[in-house]
Amino acid sequence: MNKTALLNGEVITVNSKNEVFEACLIEGNKIAAVGTTEEIKKYITTSTEVIDLHGRSVLPGFIDAHMHLFLYGNTLMHLDCKNPTINSIEELKDKLADIVQNTKNGQIIRVFGFNELMVKEQRYPTIEELDELTQEHPIVITRTCGHIGIVNSTALKIAKIGPSTPNPKGGTIEKDNNGKFTGRLIENAFLEFNQNVTYSNDELFNALMKAQEQLFAYGITSVHDAGGFDENSFRIMQIASNNKKLKARVYALIGSLNDCENFTKNMLAAGVMTNTGNEFFKIGPAKLFTDGSSTGPTIATREPYTSDGNNYGYLQYTEEELYSIFSPAHRNGYQITVHAQGDRAIEQYLSVIENILSEFPRDDHRHRVEHLGVCPPDLQEKAKALNVIPILNPSFPYEFGESYIRNYGERTNYMYAASDLLNQGIITAAGSDAPITTVNPLVGIYTAVTRLTRQNTAFGQQQKVSLMDAIRMYTYNGAYASFDEDSKGSIESGKLADLVILNTSILDCHVEDLLEVKVDSTILNGEVVYTNQFEGWSVGSK
């Protein structure tokens, strides 16, 4: 059996005592021992691969507990407005004009990551501007939140959206004061539109491989996929995992970005159970979207937005509708979860969970809530009483903090409220929601510790957590949220050898320098899947 010894480092175990050791030993795909360098040296033979860490940190492989693999992969393959060369609509139009010239007529031109607040004009492109670029290609621009799209007239025709097309429930096909299309599709209008601009199997597979490459470069060994585009995305992900092309460990939520309700209902009817699978691909909780985007802003709030006294956001379901879907799922043993950003959506979901548990108690249900955006103390207490697992997005304030302050005012003191939740003993995990924000866990860790935006604006400072708590959110707590804490999430003997080696000591790093920390190597299942080949690799040395 292959052995690898990691010596002279900072092995952050994330065990129950948060112990830190100097070294550890890997045998095959498992952690065999953890201890001092001298203790681990006793296991070294002439065939042992030895890594001298030179003081670098070793952590359990990062677990991103909420991201979208396919959507993220596609942003890496298409035009991404987060590219620093796109700072205005004019620059976006120039990029699109070049793409039009090199794209066959009829092929879809896709753009991701647009944020009207990050361009000089502080607005969306108009349908007229997109139509001027081309009427031979559908153009589909996905806003950074993923809940709003901007399209041209050709794309509307493909979706058979015309002047008499009604707004879908929980969505808006936007028109101007003269009744003309603006090209903007909001919430369910955009999600339903996307069913008309699907991806080929090759496109989906290539996106998956591109996403995986980036995961490993950021030290991520496990992901909770929060929904692909449709059932075909789910199928491609399983095939890739079975063929060992998708090597990252996946906990696949039962949900989709397109037509989520029917997808989830069909999966539940088919009897595909939470926790079915293996250590590389498992079925996760049944998921629904209950409100919208925190940056849209379209989340469902109890009080109107600070920026708009008439806006309370979009609530997608009644409490009765949610109960009718989730009650049988709970009774049949499923884990369940929802996308819930606003306090009104969170309150509704927790009420459903409360009713379900009162009728059909289950001790270890581990029901989740994705995002848990605006969560004041009364809802925190309810989440604790119900043993609900929050999946927060610590990096959201880093990228979107200024817009949150503008739209939600003092409610930002309870947005992604990691400190309050952890102090109450609530096991709280973290996810990037990539590509909504960067997939890099170290950005999330930095923001969880500092609660500063990219512009260095203080954001809900009472929710700052310790560095060790932030690391735990991205490791052990993510494993707990998928029922995997006995096999991964910490560096302990007998657990899977999923590790990340950083380029420095993270415990000795100044807080302001956390953003500069990089991944040197990622080890998955005992094998190196990413490395910068730093000095210190050898075989058989003592």
C-alpha positions as CSV (number, residue, x, y, z in Angstrom):
1,M,0.0,0.0,0.0
2,N,1.3,3.5,-1.0
3,K,2.4,5.6,1.9
4,T,2.9,9.4,2.0
5,A,4.3,11.2,5.0
6,L,3.7,15.0,5.5
7,L,6.3,16.4,7.9
8,N,7.3,19.6,9.6
9,G,4.1,21.4,9.0
10,E,1.0,22.7,10.6
11,V,-1.7,20.0,10.4
12,I,-5.0,21.6,11.3
13,T,-7.1,18.6,12.1
14,V,-10.5,20.3,12.7
15,N,-11.1,17.4,15.1
16,S,-13.4,17.9,18.2
17,K,-10.6,19.7,20.0
18,N,-9.3,21.7,17.0
19,E,-5.9,20.1,17.6
20,V,-2.9,21.1,15.5
21,F,0.0,18.7,14.8
22,E,3.2,18.8,12.9
23,A,2.7,15.8,10.6
24,C,0.4,13.1,9.3
25,L,0.7,9.8,7.4
26,I,-1.4,8.6,4.5
27,E,-1.8,5.0,3.6
28,G,-3.7,4.3,0.4
29,N,-6.7,6.5,0.5
30,K,-6.9,7.0,4.3
31,I,-5.3,9.0,7.0
32,A,-3.2,6.4,9.0
33,A,-1.7,8.6,11.7
34,V,-1.4,12.2,13.0
35,G,1.2,13.4,15.4
36,T,4.6,15.0,15.7
37,T,7.2,14.8,13.0
38,E,9.3,12.4,15.0
39,E,6.3,10.1,15.6
40,I,5.3,10.0,11.9
41,K,9.0,9.4,10.8
42,K,8.8,6.0,12.5
43,Y,6.4,4.8,9.7
44,I,8.7,5.9,6.9
45,T,10.2,3.2,4.7
46,T,12.3,3.3,1.5
47,S,9.1,3.5,-0.6
48,T,7.3,6.2,1.4
49,E,6.8,9.5,-0.4
50,V,7.9,12.2,2.0
51,I,6.7,15.8,1.8
52,D,8.5,18.3,3.9
53,L,6.0,21.0,4.5
54,H,8.5,23.6,5.8
55,G,5.8,25.1,8.1
56,R,3.0,25.1,5.6
57,S,-0.5,24.4,6.7
58,V,-2.4,21.2,5.9
59,L,-6.2,21.3,6.2
60,P,-8.9,18.8,5.4
61,G,-9.9,19.2,1.7
62,F,-12.3,22.1,1.4
63,I,-16.0,21.3,1.1
64,D,-18.1,23.7,-0.9
65,A,-21.5,23.1,0.5
66,H,-23.4,25.0,-2.1
67,M,-22.3,25.7,-5.7
68,H,-23.5,25.0,-9.2
69,L,-21.0,22.9,-11.1
70,F,-22.4,23.2,-14.6
71,L,-23.2,26.9,-14.3
72,Y,-19.7,27.6,-12.9
73,G,-18.1,25.5,-15.7
74,N,-20.0,27.4,-18.3
75,T,-18.8,30.8,-17.0
76,L,-15.3,29.6,-17.6
77,M,-16.1,28.7,-21.2
78,H,-18.1,31.7,-22.2
79,L,-17.8,35.5,-21.9
80,D,-17.7,36.4,-18.2
81,C,-18.5,40.0,-17.3
82,K,-16.4,39.7,-14.2
83,N,-13.4,40.0,-16.5
84,P,-11.6,43.1,-15.4
85,T,-11.6,44.4,-19.0
86,I,-15.4,44.8,-19.0
87,N,-16.2,47.9,-17.1
88,S,-18.9,49.4,-19.2
89,I,-21.7,48.4,-21.5
90,E,-19.7,49.7,-24.4
91,E,-16.9,47.4,-23.6
92,L,-19.4,44.5,-23.3
93,K,-20.8,45.4,-26.7
94,D,-17.3,45.4,-28.2
95,K,-16.6,41.9,-26.8
96,L,-20.0,40.7,-28.1
97,A,-19.4,42.1,-31.5
98,D,-16.2,40.1,-31.8
99,I,-18.0,36.9,-30.7
100,V,-20.8,37.5,-33.3
101,Q,-18.2,37.7,-36.0
102,N,-16.8,34.3,-35.0
103,T,-20.0,32.5,-34.3
104,K,-22.2,30.6,-36.8
105,N,-25.6,32.0,-37.4
106,G,-28.2,30.5,-35.1
107,Q,-25.8,29.5,-32.4
108,I,-26.5,30.9,-29.0
109,I,-24.1,33.5,-27.6
110,R,-24.0,33.3,-23.8
111,V,-22.7,35.8,-21.3
112,F,-22.4,35.4,-17.6
113,G,-21.7,37.5,-14.5
114,F,-23.3,40.8,-15.6
115,N,-23.9,43.3,-12.8
116,E,-25.4,46.6,-13.6
117,L,-23.9,48.1,-10.5
118,M,-20.4,47.3,-11.7
119,V,-20.5,49.0,-15.1
120,K,-20.0,52.7,-15.8
121,E,-23.5,53.3,-17.0
122,Q,-25.1,51.7,-13.9
123,R,-27.8,50.1,-16.0
124,Y,-28.7,47.0,-18.0
125,P,-28.0,46.8,-21.8
126,T,-31.2,47.4,-23.7
127,I,-32.8,45.0,-26.1
128,E,-32.2,47.5,-28.9
129,E,-28.5,47.5,-28.2
130,L,-28.4,43.7,-28.3
131,D,-30.5,43.6,-31.5
132,E,-28.1,46.0,-33.2
133,L,-25.3,43.6,-32.6
134,T,-27.1,40.7,-34.2
135,Q,-30.5,39.3,-35.1
136,E,-29.0,36.1,-36.4
137,H,-27.9,34.8,-33.0
138,P,-29.8,34.5,-29.7
139,I,-28.0,36.5,-27.1
140,V,-28.5,35.4,-23.5
141,I,-26.8,37.5,-20.7
142,T,-27.1,36.0,-17.2
143,R,-26.9,38.5,-14.4
144,T,-24.4,37.6,-11.7
145,C,-27.2,36.4,-9.4
146,G,-28.4,33.8,-11.9
147,H,-32.0,34.9,-11.3
148,I,-32.2,37.6,-14.0
149,G,-31.4,37.5,-17.7
150,I,-31.1,40.1,-20.5
151,V,-31.9,38.8,-24.0
152,N,-32.3,40.0,-27.5
153,S,-35.4,39.7,-29.7
154,T,-34.1,36.6,-31.4
155,A,-33.9,34.8,-28.1
156,L,-37.4,35.9,-27.2
157,K,-38.7,34.4,-30.5
158,I,-37.0,31.1,-29.7
159,A,-38.8,31.0,-26.4
160,K,-42.1,32.0,-28.1
161,I,-42.4,35.0,-25.9
162,G,-44.7,37.6,-27.6
163,P,-46.7,40.7,-26.7
164,S,-49.5,38.6,-25.2
165,T,-47.4,36.2,-23.3
166,P,-48.4,36.5,-19.6
167,N,-45.9,36.8,-16.7
168,P,-45.3,33.5,-15.1
169,K,-46.1,33.0,-11.4
170,G,-43.1,34.4,-9.5
171,G,-41.6,36.1,-12.5
172,T,-41.7,39.1,-14.8
173,I,-41.2,39.6,-18.5
174,E,-40.3,43.2,-18.3
175,K,-41.8,45.9,-20.5
176,D,-41.3,49.6,-20.6
177,N,-44.0,52.3,-20.2
178,N,-44.9,51.9,-23.8
179,G,-45.5,48.1,-23.5
180,K,-42.3,47.2,-25.4
181,F,-40.0,44.4,-24.2
182,T,-36.8,45.6,-22.4
183,G,-35.2,42.2,-22.8
184,R,-35.0,41.7,-19.1
185,L,-36.5,38.5,-17.7
186,I,-36.8,38.3,-13.9
187,E,-36.9,35.2,-11.7
188,N,-39.3,32.5,-13.0
189,A,-39.6,34.3,-16.3
190,F,-35.8,33.8,-16.9
191,L,-35.8,30.3,-15.3
192,E,-38.6,29.2,-17.7
193,F,-36.9,30.9,-20.6
194,N,-33.8,28.8,-20.1
195,Q,-35.6,25.7,-20.9
196,N,-35.5,26.9,-24.5
197,V,-31.8,27.4,-24.7
198,T,-30.4,24.2,-23.4
199,Y,-26.9,22.7,-23.7
200,S,-25.6,19.7,-25.6
201,N,-24.1,16.7,-23.8
202,D,-20.7,17.7,-25.0
203,E,-21.1,21.3,-23.7
204,L,-22.3,20.0,-20.3
205,F,-19.4,17.5,-20.0
206,N,-16.8,20.1,-21.0
207,A,-18.2,22.5,-18.5
208,L,-18.0,19.9,-15.8
209,M,-14.4,19.1,-16.5
210,K,-13.5,22.8,-16.6
211,A,-15.2,23.4,-13.3
212,Q,-13.4,20.4,-11.7
213,E,-10.0,21.7,-12.8
214,Q,-10.6,25.0,-10.9
215,L,-12.0,23.2,-7.8
216,F,-8.8,21.3,-7.3
217,A,-6.7,24.4,-7.9
218,Y,-8.6,26.0,-4.9
219,G,-8.2,22.9,-2.6
220,I,-11.9,21.8,-3.0
221,T,-12.3,18.0,-2.8
222,S,-16.0,17.8,-2.2
223,V,-19.0,19.8,-3.5
224,H,-22.6,20.0,-2.8
225,D,-24.1,20.6,-6.2
226,A,-27.1,22.9,-5.7
227,G,-28.6,22.2,-9.1
228,G,-27.7,21.8,-12.7
229,F,-29.7,23.1,-15.6
230,D,-32.1,20.2,-15.9
231,E,-32.4,16.4,-15.8
232,N,-29.7,16.1,-18.5
233,S,-27.2,17.9,-16.3
234,F,-27.9,15.5,-13.5
235,R,-27.5,12.5,-15.9
236,I,-24.2,13.8,-17.3
237,M,-22.8,14.4,-13.8
238,Q,-23.6,10.8,-12.8
239,I,-22.1,9.3,-16.0
240,A,-18.9,11.4,-15.5
241,S,-18.6,10.2,-11.9
242,N,-19.2,6.6,-12.8
243,N,-16.6,6.8,-15.5
244,K,-14.2,8.4,-13.0
245,K,-13.9,11.5,-15.1
246,L,-15.6,13.5,-12.4
247,K,-13.2,12.8,-9.5
248,A,-14.4,15.4,-7.0
249,R,-16.8,14.0,-4.4
250,V,-20.3,15.2,-5.2
251,Y,-23.4,15.5,-3.0
252,A,-26.1,16.2,-5.6
253,L,-29.1,18.2,-4.4
254,I,-32.4,17.0,-5.9
255,G,-33.2,20.2,-7.8
256,S,-32.5,22.1,-11.0
257,L,-32.2,25.6,-12.2
258,N,-34.8,25.1,-15.0
259,D,-38.3,24.0,-13.9
260,C,-37.1,23.1,-10.4
261,E,-40.5,22.1,-9.0
262,N,-41.3,19.5,-11.6
263,F,-37.7,18.1,-11.5
264,T,-37.9,17.7,-7.8
265,K,-41.4,16.2,-7.8
266,N,-40.4,13.7,-10.5
267,M,-37.3,12.7,-8.5
268,L,-39.3,12.2,-5.4
269,A,-41.9,10.2,-7.2
270,A,-39.1,8.0,-8.7
271,G,-38.0,7.1,-5.2
272,V,-34.4,8.4,-5.6
273,M,-33.4,8.7,-1.9
274,T,-31.2,11.1,0.0
275,N,-27.8,9.3,0.8
276,T,-28.2,6.9,-2.1
277,G,-24.8,6.4,-3.8
278,N,-21.2,6.1,-2.7
279,E,-18.3,8.2,-1.4
280,F,-17.9,9.9,-4.8
281,F,-21.5,10.6,-5.8
282,K,-24.4,10.7,-3.4
283,I,-28.0,12.0,-3.7
284,G,-28.6,14.9,-1.4
285,P,-31.7,16.8,-0.2
286,A,-34.9,17.6,-2.1
287,K,-34.7,21.3,-3.0
288,L,-37.0,24.1,-4.0
289,F,-36.5,27.9,-4.6
290,T,-38.7,29.9,-2.3
291,D,-37.5,33.4,-3.2
292,G,-35.1,35.3,-5.3
293,S,-31.7,36.9,-5.5
294,S,-30.1,38.9,-2.7
295,T,-28.4,41.2,-5.3
296,G,-31.3,41.4,-7.8
297,P,-32.8,42.4,-5.4
298,T,-35.7,39.9,-5.4
299,I,-35.6,38.2,-2.0
300,A,-38.8,37.9,0.0
301,T,-38.6,40.2,3.0
302,R,-41.0,40.9,5.9
303,E,-40.4,44.7,5.7
304,P,-39.9,46.6,2.4
305,Y,-36.4,47.1,0.9
306,T,-34.6,50.1,2.4
307,S,-34.0,51.2,-1.2
308,D,-37.6,50.8,-2.3
309,G,-40.5,51.2,0.2
310,N,-42.9,49.3,-2.1
311,N,-40.7,46.3,-2.8
312,Y,-41.0,43.1,-0.7
313,G,-39.5,40.8,-3.3
314,Y,-40.8,37.5,-4.8
315,L,-42.2,34.7,-2.7
316,Q,-42.6,31.6,-4.9
317,Y,-44.9,29.4,-2.8
318,T,-47.6,29.6,-0.2
319,E,-46.9,27.7,3.0
320,E,-49.5,25.1,2.0
321,E,-47.8,24.5,-1.3
322,L,-44.4,23.9,0.3
323,Y,-46.0,21.6,2.9
324,S,-47.7,19.5,0.2
325,I,-44.4,18.8,-1.4
326,F,-42.1,18.5,1.6
327,S,-44.3,16.6,4.0
328,P,-44.4,13.3,2.1
329,A,-40.6,13.7,1.3
330,H,-39.9,14.1,5.1
331,R,-42.1,11.1,5.9
332,N,-40.3,9.0,3.4
333,G,-36.9,9.8,4.9
334,Y,-35.6,12.5,2.6
335,Q,-33.4,15.4,3.7
336,I,-35.0,18.6,2.4
337,T,-33.9,22.2,1.8
338,V,-34.8,25.4,0.1
339,H,-33.2,28.4,-1.4
340,A,-34.3,31.1,1.1
341,Q,-32.6,34.5,1.2
342,G,-35.1,36.9,2.7
343,D,-36.6,36.7,6.3
344,R,-40.1,36.2,4.9
345,A,-39.0,33.2,2.9
346,I,-37.0,31.8,5.8
347,E,-39.9,32.2,8.2
348,Q,-42.2,30.4,5.8
349,Y,-39.9,27.5,5.4
350,L,-39.2,27.1,9.1
351,S,-42.9,27.1,9.8
352,V,-43.3,24.2,7.3
353,I,-40.5,22.3,9.0
354,E,-42.0,22.9,12.4
355,N,-45.4,21.6,11.2
356,I,-43.8,18.6,9.5
357,L,-41.7,17.7,12.6
358,S,-44.6,18.0,15.0
359,E,-46.6,15.5,12.9
360,F,-43.8,13.2,12.0
361,P,-40.8,13.5,14.4
362,R,-37.4,12.5,13.1
363,D,-34.3,12.9,15.3
364,D,-31.6,13.1,12.7
365,H,-33.3,14.6,9.7
366,R,-30.6,17.2,9.1
367,H,-32.9,19.4,7.0
368,R,-31.0,22.4,5.6
369,V,-31.7,25.9,4.4
370,E,-29.5,27.3,1.6
371,H,-28.2,30.8,2.0
372,L,-30.2,31.9,5.1
373,G,-29.6,35.5,4.0
374,V,-31.5,37.9,6.3
375,C,-32.0,36.0,9.5
376,P,-32.8,38.0,12.7
377,P,-32.7,36.6,16.2
378,D,-36.3,35.2,16.2
379,L,-35.6,33.1,13.1
380,Q,-32.2,32.0,14.4
381,E,-33.8,30.7,17.6
382,K,-36.4,28.8,15.5
383,A,-33.7,27.3,13.3
384,K,-31.9,26.1,16.4
385,A,-35.0,24.6,17.9
386,L,-35.7,22.7,14.7
387,N,-32.1,21.5,14.2
388,V,-31.9,23.0,10.7
389,I,-28.5,23.3,9.1
390,P,-27.8,26.7,7.6
391,I,-25.6,26.8,4.5
392,L,-24.2,30.3,4.4
393,N,-22.3,32.2,1.7
394,P,-19.6,34.1,3.6
395,S,-18.1,35.6,0.5
396,F,-21.3,37.3,-0.6
397,P,-20.7,40.4,1.4
398,Y,-17.2,40.7,-0.1
399,E,-18.6,41.1,-3.6
400,F,-22.0,42.5,-2.9
401,G,-21.8,44.2,0.5
402,E,-22.4,47.8,-0.7
403,S,-25.6,46.8,-2.6
404,Y,-26.8,44.9,0.5
405,I,-26.3,48.0,2.7
406,R,-28.3,50.1,0.2
407,N,-31.1,47.6,-0.2
408,Y,-31.5,46.2,3.3
409,G,-30.0,48.8,5.7
410,E,-29.6,47.6,9.3
411,R,-30.8,44.1,8.3
412,T,-27.2,43.5,7.1
413,N,-26.4,43.0,10.8
414,Y,-28.1,39.6,10.5
415,M,-27.1,38.7,6.9
416,Y,-25.2,35.4,6.7
417,A,-25.1,35.6,10.5
418,A,-22.3,33.1,11.1
419,S,-21.3,34.3,14.6
420,D,-24.8,34.3,16.0
421,L,-25.6,30.8,14.6
422,L,-22.3,29.2,15.7
423,N,-22.5,30.8,19.2
424,Q,-25.9,29.1,19.6
425,G,-24.3,25.7,18.8
426,I,-25.9,25.5,15.3
427,I,-23.7,23.5,12.9
428,T,-23.3,25.9,10.1
429,A,-21.6,25.1,6.7
430,A,-20.4,27.4,3.9
431,G,-20.7,27.4,0.2
432,S,-19.6,29.8,-2.6
433,D,-22.8,29.5,-4.7
434,A,-20.2,29.7,-7.6
435,P,-20.4,31.2,-10.1
436,I,-22.4,33.9,-8.2
437,T,-19.2,34.6,-6.3
438,T,-15.7,33.2,-6.5
439,V,-15.3,29.5,-5.8
440,N,-12.1,30.3,-3.8
441,P,-12.8,29.2,-0.1
442,L,-10.1,31.5,1.1
443,V,-12.1,34.5,0.1
444,G,-15.0,33.1,2.1
445,I,-12.8,32.5,5.1
446,Y,-11.3,36.0,4.9
447,T,-14.8,37.6,4.7
448,A,-16.1,35.4,7.5
449,V,-13.2,36.5,9.7
450,T,-13.2,40.2,8.7
451,R,-16.8,41.0,7.5
452,L,-15.3,43.5,5.1
453,T,-16.3,44.1,1.5
454,R,-14.0,44.3,-1.5
455,Q,-14.1,48.1,-1.0
456,N,-13.1,47.6,2.7
457,T,-16.5,48.6,3.9
458,A,-17.5,47.2,7.3
459,F,-20.4,44.8,7.0
460,G,-22.4,43.5,10.0
461,Q,-19.2,43.3,12.2
462,Q,-21.0,41.5,15.0
463,Q,-21.1,38.4,12.7
464,K,-17.3,38.0,12.5
465,V,-16.0,34.5,13.5
466,S,-12.7,33.1,14.5
467,L,-10.3,31.7,11.8
468,M,-10.8,28.2,13.2
469,D,-14.6,28.5,13.0
470,A,-14.4,29.8,9.5
471,I,-12.2,26.8,8.5
472,R,-14.6,24.4,10.2
473,M,-17.5,25.8,8.2
474,Y,-15.6,24.9,5.0
475,T,-14.6,21.4,6.2
476,Y,-16.2,19.4,9.0
477,N,-19.5,21.3,9.0
478,G,-19.9,20.7,5.3
479,A,-19.3,17.0,5.8
480,Y,-21.9,17.0,8.6
481,A,-24.5,18.6,6.3
482,S,-24.1,15.6,3.9
483,F,-24.0,12.9,6.6
484,D,-20.3,12.4,6.0
485,E,-18.6,13.6,9.2
486,D,-17.5,10.0,10.0
487,S,-15.5,9.7,6.8
488,K,-14.2,13.2,5.9
489,G,-14.1,16.9,7.0
490,S,-11.3,16.5,9.5
491,I,-7.8,15.0,9.6
492,E,-8.1,11.9,11.8
493,S,-6.9,8.3,11.6
494,G,-9.3,6.2,9.5
495,K,-10.8,9.1,7.6
496,L,-10.4,9.7,3.8
497,A,-7.2,11.3,2.7
498,D,-8.7,14.5,1.3
499,L,-6.2,17.3,2.1
500,V,-5.2,20.7,1.0
501,I,-1.6,22.0,1.5
502,L,-1.4,25.8,1.5
503,N,1.7,27.9,0.6
504,T,2.1,29.3,4.1
505,S,1.0,28.9,7.7
506,I,-2.6,30.1,7.8
507,L,-2.6,30.3,11.6
508,D,0.4,32.7,11.6
509,C,-0.9,34.7,8.7
510,H,-2.1,38.2,9.3
511,V,-5.8,38.5,8.8
512,E,-5.4,41.1,6.0
513,D,-3.1,38.7,4.2
514,L,-5.6,35.8,4.0
515,L,-6.6,36.8,0.5
516,E,-3.0,36.2,-0.6
517,V,-2.9,32.6,0.6
518,K,-2.7,30.1,-2.2
519,V,-3.1,26.3,-2.5
520,D,0.2,24.5,-3.2
521,S,-1.3,21.0,-3.5
522,T,-4.6,19.2,-3.3
523,I,-4.8,15.5,-2.3
524,L,-8.0,13.6,-3.0
525,N,-8.5,10.0,-2.0
526,G,-4.8,9.8,-1.2
527,E,-3.7,11.0,-4.7
528,V,-2.3,14.4,-5.7
529,V,-4.8,15.9,-8.1
530,Y,-3.2,19.4,-8.1
531,T,0.2,20.7,-7.2
532,N,2.6,23.5,-7.8
533,Q,5.4,21.1,-7.0
534,F,6.8,23.2,-4.2
535,E,10.2,22.3,-2.7
536,G,9.9,19.4,-0.2
537,W,8.8,16.4,-2.2
538,S,11.0,13.3,-2.0
539,V,10.8,9.6,-1.6
540,G,12.2,7.5,1.3
541,S,14.1,10.2,3.1
542,K,14.2,10.5,6.9
